[in-house]
């Protein structure tokens, strides 16, 4: 009875055009939506999983119900619960004859499974069959699955059919076959390399959809190998021309632009083909210029095309006219109120300055505004731009800014990136070593352990080796300044470990070198640090202490150890860390030696000396000889010992009877049941190794390899340790960071950065030059001006290029754009009669949400601002101008303006027509919506407190 | 290439999740949560783009937009144009609007599979397959009529 009722309700819903799902599903959504806590939601979902498990496996469940259960299962998994029990049902459903069920099955498997899942093998057969189906919808469904589920091994199974489908009569099938082939190419380029010519063929397809889809694989192919596709330049240019001339079907228009997505893809391809190729570029100039002129900068998509054009221009062989147009577009972007456009403007700028560095300077104020913008995305983009335009003249300002910004970042990933960029720039362009060290200090202080260990070594190396030349006084000055700054920084309560290493090393090596600070002062400071930090860091302190005391002894001074040092050393003598303990004992031993011996052990200022290592250990020969004479076993070279896994070596291994003996441990054969199966049993048993006399042969080979490092023949215990260290979990975490040994021996191995640092010439002139100017620019935020001048080093030069005429030119331009823009928004508002639906269709860029302040006024204000700046500069510097540039700019603009107007009026017409059509379509919608709402309420799903707007129109 | 499409509501509940490179379920949940956190931290009137290289690897960014109660998120790499992605999203939403007449969050929830069908017609295997909204509507109607 109850069942009948539900079925009745479902039928009723179906006829009402409802959601086509059962009351149960509605209830599920409702209860999840109203769940007060995550725990409650989990309970509901777990109950649902139980229901689904029972229903899906029951043989009595009708097929059409199965479909819904599967969708519910997808929903459950989307919420983060395991639905793997149902995968097999999804696979079964792909076998079904009914298209609706088959599609659901395919959808489910593409969402559930990855291409290496075991169940895929059960689907491949079905896919093969479906690809041959007469019903093109079945073929499409199979192709969708192919794109997701076929891996390298299964490609050959379906490849012939997919290739055949490239010539299918239905464009929807051809399109998807192209994509499937592309996917194969991505997965395993080798398997389809003989078929790539098919993509060229499909480029000439009659259907624009297929042609557009083909651009995706071609883009990838051209990215990998440009040269083989140079012959297509003409075709691409022609296609782009046809698209721009509106020769494609109307249905590809989007917001009055002809097939904009295809245009963008084509521009991307042209950029690849024209990059560094003058001849190819020349074929493209006209069409790219045309598109830039035509693109309508009042719509989102128009700007997207414009931006793509700039990207294209910046990668083509430079063409002055196009660059000028691009620069013009960039300034429009940067002046815009929309953050999206500013973002694109900054991005475009960073691309264009590669071929035309001087254009950055005219946008300096806009760039600085972006730098101070609250929008983090924009800020990051701007820092990327600054990173790309860093020179030795502006490195100080840029790096300072970056560090300031770095302090505010929480995201570790990005912090690391910015820190490494700071380091990179500082290493490349550092004006002086002092500045370099100070910058490094700041980076370490704020980014701490995120900094690459190599950077630490480079810094220590720089301090050790100095500027490279034979200027010893400069070197020692550098060191003293480093010591000084570190003594200050040491007061900080918590220092990152990497930084602490540099500090301890420098203080140890050079702390007392210039005799400004006494040994007791520095050792006292070091002890404070040891107290404030963890034991891992104490190792660094001990090493530094050891060096300072040795230098003192070597210099013939009496060493009086501070009480706190004494207690620190005593504490360490009893430390749990063996490394620390050993160092403490070493320190104690050194303190008892005489000056001569200490000088040998710890030579002063010897970090840069090479240490000769006698790898043969020939000085031990006598000792070895003696031992052998006393009956010791001869040494077995490692090469003979480590060849265990090799069968041929195995024979010789048998001769070394003792080592085989020693390795009779049993535990290999007894894997713990709780362990995951892929972990070799050795791992588990290492802790419970028990020596037994007999064992199988196979285990022997394994074990003999383990003991290889120990050559002692019979000491069982020693060998046990070896086994444990090699394969077992380490019994305790090693407290020594590997890098601490570096200051100890005083050797730094890698050498990379020194050259770059010493090569960079400090150019302070440019930086200073702005100071003279800055007083005259007081009217517009002097700070900003100053920043701009220091960022854009040679700014004064190009600013002169902008006489006051700029102002006059740009002003009418904004006036022109004002009425046209206003009229479009007007129509958009007018036509949006059924209030919620259409607003966004007309004005997708979100520009309609205009703030209460008039944007044009702001724009003009901005112009005035720049005008002031430039005129003041002109007054200040009084340099000659370059009017010819300007005239061409002007003539270009006056050409542009009318054409813009034309497209605009066209555009307005288009909007009204389309909107009225849509109004027709949308006529009954209000009623429908009400119906829908009523229906949902009737079924019992009401907007809950948690989600009151469940029924709000998305486009409303 | 496009790495993924996510629709979630303003509570962070996923309404549609599609990754074009397989992501295990736990990873998916984690990504959704991280993305939701990022979106929540964004002020109003800022750009619609966010760099998400910490989640997806170098140069991957996402575009998001809110429609009523839903966040639409497209995740993609440097081979796509950010602004065009924003418009592709608009194409997607407009297409849904045509298919569902005044599409709302509940439509997305209940017609989960239909929304997937629409999306599959627009993006296939991480590549933009079709950009004409009316072509997509045609294809989707064909599917529902013939089956």
Interface residues (C-beta under 8 A of the other chain):
Chain A: X19 X20 X21 X25 X26 X29 X32 X71 X74 X75 X77 X78 X79 X80 X82 X98 X99 X100 X103 X104 X107 X111 X113 X114 X115 X135 X137 X144 X147 X148 X172 X175 X176 X179 X180 X182 X183 X186 X209 X212 X213 X216 X217 X219 X223 X251 X252 X254 X255 X259 X260 X261 X262 X264 X265 X268 X300 X301 X303 X304 X307 X308 X338 X339 X340 X342 X343 X344 X374 X375 X376 X377 X378 X380 X411 X412 X413 X414 X836 X837 X840 X841 X844 X846 X849 X851 X921 X922 X925 X928 X929 X932 X936 X941 X946 X947 X949 X950 X951 X952 X953 X954 X955 X956
Chain B: X9 X11 X13 X14 X16 X17 X18 X20 X22 X24 X25 X26 X28 X29 X43 X45 X46 X47 X48 X49 X50 X51 X53 X54 X65 X67 X68 X69 X70 X79 X81 X82 X83 X84 X86 X87 X88 X90 X91 X93 X94 X96 X97 X98 X101 X102 X103 X104 X105 X106 X107 X109 X110 X111 X112 X113 X116 X117 X120 X124 X125 X127 X128 X129 X130 X131 X132 X133 X134 X135 X139 X142 X143 X146 X147
